[in-house]
Amino acid sequence: MTKKNRLFLLLSPFTFYSLLFFLGPMLILLIFSFLEPGIYGGVEWNFYHHNYGRILGWADGEFEDFDIIYTIIFLRSVRLASITVLFTLLICYPAALWISNLNPKLRNFFIFLITLPFFASLVVRLFAWMIILKPSGILNQVLISLHIINEPILMLFTEGAVIVGMVYVLIPFMFLPLYASIEKIDPMLIQASKDLGANKFITFYKITLPLSLPGIIGGSILVFIPSLGNFIVPDLLGGAKVMMIGNLIEQSFLMGRNWPFGSALSMILMATVVIFLLFYVRSVSKYENATETIK
Amino acid sequence: MPKLVQIISANKRFKTPEGDSVTALDDVSLEVNTKEFITLLGPSGCGKTTLLRSISGFEELDSGEIIIDSQEMKNVPSYKRPVNTVFQSYALFPHINVENNIGYGLDVTGCPKKERNQRVKETLQLVGLLGYENRKPIQLSGGEQQRVALARAIINRPKILLLDEPLSALDRKLRQSMQLELKNIQNKLGIAFIFVTHDQEEALTMSDKVIVMNHGKIVQIGTPIEIYDNPMNEFTAQFIGESNFFTGKIDIIEDILTIKTTCSNTFYLRNFDQSKIVKEKKITVSIRPEELLLESDQFTEKYFIECNVKQIVFLGTDFKILCEIGNNKIIHSVIRDTHRNNIDKCKVGSKIKLYYNPSSFRILKDD
């Protein structure tokens, strides 16, 4: 066996796992999305494109109706995911900047703190948010006792609650790639910039920010994808009012028992994600060609 | 005329992670004139880089003053100081091309576009990098990166250019040609250079004035020739060039001073400072290897050291002879023997006489 082949063997567990549990189900989804839904669930093995027609607009009305609500839900998901990306970025960038300037021991401690929420179950953490946000919850009580508001305001089951929840859940995904790219920046570059007459704001804009761009893009993708398809957070904190594409897919499969329609929704979601990923891969590889560290 | 730079009793201590404190600058005072090429020379950890970083504003002094162009620098941030630095690692901005690296200092200070482009071009020409405008730093060789770093630092026309061991990453040949080029560029620009190095050859080649530092203190200040010919103490004598050291007692004080060394040799000195000489006093003297010769002339025939040849090393132009003079003490002699007349006569193990001029010995200060 040549050396190349033997090295290839190292890939086999990953390949096996992906084929069985990732590509397999994907293929099933793809096939199902073009099949006719059975009357009592399941599928009829006939080619059927109206699953996509219902979402994208060419359903003929005989069996299935086009409904603009799916587009609205989809756009809402994109919007909420984008807002989540923006907030995680605004929260994590200053923190990553600050932590990367600490001594190594303290840095590791703070990174540990950032990843600490991972140690508790997601659902438990979201229930905690429900307790905080509900009308008789902690936040409303505090605001009332401080006389900032007179009666409880509606916080739970709003878009705001969903965003708060998603930002909270996804902060580590933004922080870690951001931190990794900021920490890599040679402090001498910052000094060189100051030496050449740039104050700290110009230095940040012209040196730190462009050099941390791979981290910004990476973190944004890592936050955008899971928030776009998220269904636990909108389910618990958004209730029935703030439905996202993830909830729609979940409902089609479980309550609607319409597997082909759920599959079609999933495929459209996945296509969107793939487009974002392609954008990421292209921009990062272009960037890394240019900024490989000087030896 | 006021000096361009005045540093008045600068002190700086660092805390190590173990909680100890290290003295980086110990009451350092010095002056730099306009258009002067100054070298801070010393082993690593002697405080020379700290001194440089204090001038550029990246280190704050514990006490003392730095005055540049009659202005006290204490509360002036680094980006407002009239100095620019060539960093040891070059610190080129990896994400922008050569032109924008060089133009950075003008871009961030709001220089008009037309003037900016003109000056970038002039500077590229000065460092010989025309045609490299669109390359990224990663695409340049070490020597080219060095030139970009230099160009970037001089484009703002600083009053002083600080260079932090900028040649240490280059190979020997390139380093030597860059030494001459740096000197030329300095002459053309007419700005003061403060050059930090641990390489004595660099210091001697380029400087108008060498400042020898050790343990945070200035050991000696002088022209390269002064420093080489008259090292004040053992540190300078062995750090700059090579030296043979002898310790002994003063025996006879006359026109010629006689010294008996610990390994029972006798040396003779002429041209010494009478005032400091006391009989029986311990004394350390030094002599350069090239001042110990195989052949005598009419002045030196009475003055020689007898020794055993231990090893002969061929250095290219010169031969280095390592000799033992008793008590396992090894002395070095460097002989230029282009026609190979004398070197053939001396064999490993043979006894030879190394002649010296009594004026060549230098009396060193005790540390």
Contacts between the chains, C-beta under 8 A, distances in Angstrom:
chain1	res1	chain2	res2	distance
A	186	B	89	7.5
A	186	B	91	6.6
A	188	B	87	5.7
A	188	B	89	5.7
A	188	B	91	4.0
A	189	B	91	5.4
A	189	B	93	6.1
A	189	B	94	7.8
A	191	B	58	5.8
A	191	B	78	7.6
A	191	B	85	7.9
A	191	B	87	7.5
A	191	B	91	7.0
A	192	B	85	7.4
A	192	B	87	6.1
A	192	B	91	4.0
A	192	B	92	7.9
A	192	B	93	7.4
A	192	B	152	7.9
A	193	B	93	7.7
A	193	B	104	7.3
A	193	B	108	7.4
A	194	B	57	8.0
A	194	B	77	7.6
A	194	B	78	4.9
A	194	B	79	4.6
A	195	B	56	6.0
A	195	B	58	7.9
A	195	B	78	6.0
A	195	B	79	7.3
A	195	B	83	7.8
A	195	B	84	5.9
A	195	B	85	4.8
A	195	B	153	7.7
A	196	B	79	7.6
A	196	B	84	6.5
A	196	B	104	5.4
A	196	B	105	3.9
A	196	B	108	6.5
A	196	B	152	6.8
A	196	B	153	7.6
A	196	B	156	6.5
A	197	B	79	5.1
A	197	B	80	7.7
A	197	B	105	5.5
A	197	B	108	5.4
A	197	B	109	4.7
A	197	B	156	6.2
A	198	B	79	5.9
A	198	B	104	7.6
A	198	B	108	3.9
A	199	B	77	7.6
A	199	B	79	5.4
A	202	B	108	5.0
A	206	B	104	7.7
A	206	B	107	7.8
A	206	B	108	6.8
A	207	B	93	6.3
A	210	B	95	5.1
A	211	B	94	7.3
A	211	B	95	5.9
A	287	B	95	7.9
A	290	B	94	7.4
A	290	B	95	6.3
A	290	B	136	5.4
A	290	B	138	7.3
A	291	B	94	4.5
A	291	B	95	5.0
A	291	B	136	7.9
A	291	B	138	7.6
A	292	B	94	7.5
A	292	B	138	5.4
A	293	B	94	6.9
A	294	B	90	7.3
A	294	B	92	6.6
A	294	B	94	6.2
A	294	B	137	5.5
A	294	B	138	5.8
A	294	B	145	6.9
